[in-house]
């Protein structure tokens, strides 16, 4: 399966397209730094990571639209103080200029964080991104307690990278974010990468908490070797969590074709109803 086959994939399912909740668009100089990180990721991950879609932003937009992705975020994220506010301003302008882009925002544990989160919620942000692994911060930081509470009250989802892949961070793994969920059990969270590699523990959260979801980003792809056995191990739990699994791909920062993420979900053998929920229905419910 290649990218030219993607429209036939969603048409076969009777869908109007795809909703992908793990797509990155960022200011050019930030995206360049992200790509430089992946260019040097070999020693960190033990494998090369060539960026498949290293294209100008306009070409990336055109490609994701040609695939039939009807709704997608920018998923900006801050990794140091003073960065979140200007990223949020950029993301707001990007969403305003592109009707198919979900208005996305981010935050960092710093003085004033609750105030600027309130501001972007008021301005219409519908999705947040928190990258605990890259940011190197503790999600239990007292500065963030009000933020998690505000997002829970607003029922605005936050995509959180808290798993220890591709390499462990200072505060990754299930325990730190598990404490956040115990304090804010109604938080609408989307666990990026299904919590890779701590799949079982993060799927536990999705089973335990009404508003915890997982996304499929980079899960079961052959980029990391044969993942079919892992997929079959997790398939029964994913079947039970059908309404809490969301399509994510990490476009454009992936070393394989976009289509491959769909191909490996199809080979889980969970059926067309499951695929329809993951690729469209759950995203509509969560965002709209």
C-alpha positions in Angstrom: 0.0 0.0 0.0 1.3 3.4 -0.9 0.0 7.0 -0.6 -1.9 6.8 -3.9 -4.0 4.0 -2.4 -5.1 6.0 0.7 -8.3 7.5 -0.8 -9.4 4.0 -1.8 -8.8 2.8 1.8 -11.2 5.3 3.3 -13.7 5.1 0.4 -13.9 1.3 1.0 -14.9 2.1 4.6 -17.6 4.5 3.4 -15.9 7.4 5.1 -15.7 11.0 3.8 -12.0 11.0 4.5 -9.7 10.7 7.5 -9.2 12.6 10.8 -5.6 12.5 11.9 -5.0 13.9 15.4 -1.2 13.6 15.4 0.1 15.8 12.6 2.8 18.5 13.1 2.9 21.9 11.4 5.2 24.4 13.0 7.0 27.6 12.2 9.8 26.8 9.7 12.7 27.4 12.0 11.1 25.2 14.7 10.4 22.4 12.2 14.0 22.7 10.9 15.2 22.1 14.5 12.9 19.1 14.9 14.2 17.6 11.6 17.7 18.2 12.8 16.9 16.2 15.9 15.7 13.3 13.9 18.7 13.5 11.6 20.9 12.9 14.6 18.6 10.4 16.3 20.6 7.4 15.3 22.7 7.1 18.5 19.6 7.8 20.6 17.2 5.4 18.9 19.6 2.9 17.4 18.3 3.4 13.9 18.4 6.0 11.2 15.3 8.3 10.9 15.1 9.8 7.4 12.2 12.3 7.3 9.9 11.0 4.6 8.0 14.3 4.0 10.8 16.9 4.2 8.9 19.4 2.1 7.9 23.1 2.2 4.8 23.7 4.3 2.6 24.4 1.3 3.6 21.1 -0.3 3.0 19.2 3.0 -0.5 20.8 3.2 -1.2 19.8 -0.3 -0.1 16.2 0.2 -2.0 15.6 3.4 -5.1 17.0 1.8 -4.6 14.8 -1.3 -4.6 11.8 1.0 -8.1 12.8 2.1 -7.2 14.0 5.6 -10.1 16.3 6.4 -9.2 17.5 9.8 -5.7 17.7 11.5 -3.9 19.8 14.1 -0.6 21.6 14.1 0.6 20.0 17.4 3.1 22.6 18.3 4.9 22.0 21.6 7.1 24.0 23.9 10.3 22.6 25.3 11.6 25.6 27.3 10.2 28.7 29.1 9.0 31.6 27.0 8.2 29.5 24.0 4.6 28.5 24.4 2.9 31.9 24.0 4.4 32.7 20.6 3.9 29.1 19.3 0.2 29.5 20.4 0.0 32.8 18.5 1.4 31.1 15.4 -0.8 28.1 15.7 -3.9 30.3 16.1 -3.0 32.2 12.9 -2.3 28.9 11.0 -5.7 27.5 12.0 -7.5 30.7 11.1 -5.9 30.5 7.6 -6.7 26.8 7.1 -10.3 25.7 7.8 -9.2 22.0 8.0 -6.6 22.7 10.8 -7.7 22.1 14.4 -6.8 25.2 16.5 -4.0 23.8 18.6 -2.1 25.2 21.6 0.6 24.1 24.0 2.0 25.0 27.5 5.1 24.7 29.6 5.5 24.8 33.4 6.4 28.5 33.9 5.0 31.5 35.7 1.8 32.7 34.0 1.0 29.4 32.3 -2.5 29.2 33.6 -3.2 32.7 32.3 -2.1 32.1 28.7 -3.9 28.8 28.7 -7.1 30.6 29.7 -6.4 33.1 26.8 -6.1 30.4 24.1 -9.1 28.5 25.4 -11.1 31.8 25.1 -9.7 32.3 21.6 -11.1 28.9 20.6 -8.3 26.3 21.0 -9.8 22.9 20.6 -6.7 20.7 21.2 -3.5 21.0 23.2 -0.1 19.2 23.0 2.2 18.4 25.9 5.5 16.8 25.1 6.9 15.6 28.4 9.7 13.6 26.8 11.1 16.5 24.8 10.3 19.2 27.3 11.9 17.3 30.1 9.4 18.6 32.7 7.4 16.8 35.3 3.7 16.8 34.4 3.0 16.9 38.2 4.7 20.3 38.5 2.5 22.5 40.7 2.6 25.2 38.0 0.6 22.8 35.8 -2.0 21.6 38.3 -4.4 24.5 37.5 -3.7 23.9 33.7 -4.8 20.3 33.9 -7.8 21.3 35.9 -8.8 24.0 33.4 -8.5 21.6 30.5 -10.5 19.0 32.3 -13.3 21.5 33.1 -13.3 22.8 29.5 -13.4 19.2 28.1 -10.7 20.2 25.7 -8.4 17.3 24.8 -4.7 17.3 25.3 -2.3 15.0 23.3 0.4 14.0 25.8 3.7 12.3 24.9 4.4 10.6 28.2 5.6 7.2 27.1 9.3 6.4 27.2 9.8 6.0 23.4 11.8 6.6 21.4 14.0 7.2 24.4 13.2 7.6 28.1 12.9 11.1 29.5 13.3 12.4 33.0 9.6 12.2 33.7 8.2 9.7 31.1 6.5 6.5 31.9 3.1 5.8 33.4 3.6 6.8 37.0 4.1 10.6 36.7 1.1 11.1 34.4 -0.8 8.5 36.4 -0.6 10.9 39.3 -2.0 13.7 37.1 -5.0 11.5 36.2 -5.6 10.7 39.8 -5.8 14.4 40.6 -7.8 15.2 37.5 -9.8 12.0 36.6 -12.1 13.8 34.1 -9.2 15.1 32.0 -9.6 14.4 28.3 -6.2 13.0 27.4 -5.0 11.4 24.2 -1.9 9.3 25.0 0.4 9.7 22.0 2.0 6.6 20.5 -0.3 4.5 22.7 2.3 5.1 25.4 5.0 3.3 23.5 6.7 1.2 24.9 4.6 1.0 28.1 1.5 0.0 26.1 -0.1 -2.1 28.8 0.1 0.5 31.5 -1.3 3.3 29.3 -4.0 1.1 27.9 -4.9 0.5 31.6 -5.5 4.2 31.9 -7.8 4.2 28.9 -9.8 1.4 30.4 -9.9 3.0 33.8 -10.7 6.7 33.0 -13.7 7.7 30.9 -11.9 10.4 29.0 -8.5 8.9 28.4 -7.8 7.9 24.8 -4.8 6.6 22.8 -3.5 7.4 19.4 -2.0 5.0 16.9 1.0 7.1 16.0 4.0 4.9 14.9 2.4 1.9 16.5 2.9 -1.5 14.7 4.9 0.0 11.8 7.6 -2.1 10.2 10.0 0.8 10.6 10.8 -0.8 13.9 11.1 -4.3 12.6 8.3 -6.9 12.5 5.5 -5.6 14.8 2.8 -8.0 13.9 3.2 -10.1 17.0 2.9 -7.0 19.2 -0.2 -6.0 17.2 -1.9 -9.3 17.8 -1.0 -9.2 21.5 -2.7 -5.8 21.9 -5.6 -6.4 19.4 -8.1 -7.7 21.9 -7.6 -4.7 24.2 -7.8 -2.3 21.3 -11.1 -4.0 20.2 -12.5 -3.3 23.6 -11.3 0.3 23.4 -12.7 0.9 19.9 -14.3 4.3 20.9 -11.0 5.5 22.5 -8.5 4.8 19.8 -7.7 7.7 17.4 -5.8 7.8 14.2 -2.4 9.4 14.5 0.6 9.3 12.1 3.3 11.9 13.1 3.2 13.3 9.6 5.5 14.7 8.3 8.2 13.4 10.7 8.1 9.8 9.7 10.5 7.5 7.9 7.8 5.6 6.0 4.9 6.3 3.7 1.8 7.7 5.4 -0.2 4.8 3.9 1.9 2.3 6.0 0.2 3.5 9.2 -3.2 2.6 7.8 -1.9 -0.6 6.4 -0.7 -1.9 9.8 -4.0 -0.9 11.4 -5.9 -2.8 8.8 -3.8 -5.9 9.4 -4.7 -6.0 13.1 -7.9 -7.7 11.7 -10.3 -5.8 14.0 -12.8 -5.1 11.2 -14.2 -2.2 9.2 -16.4 -0.9 12.1 -13.2 -0.5 14.2 -11.4 1.2 11.4 -14.3 3.6 10.8 -14.3 4.5 14.5 -10.5 5.0 14.7 -10.1 6.8 11.4 -13.2 9.1 11.6 -15.9 8.7 14.2 -13.8 9.1 17.3 -12.0 12.2 15.9 -15.3 13.8 15.1 -16.7 13.2 18.6 -13.6 14.4 20.3 -13.0 17.6 18.3 -16.4 18.7 17.1 
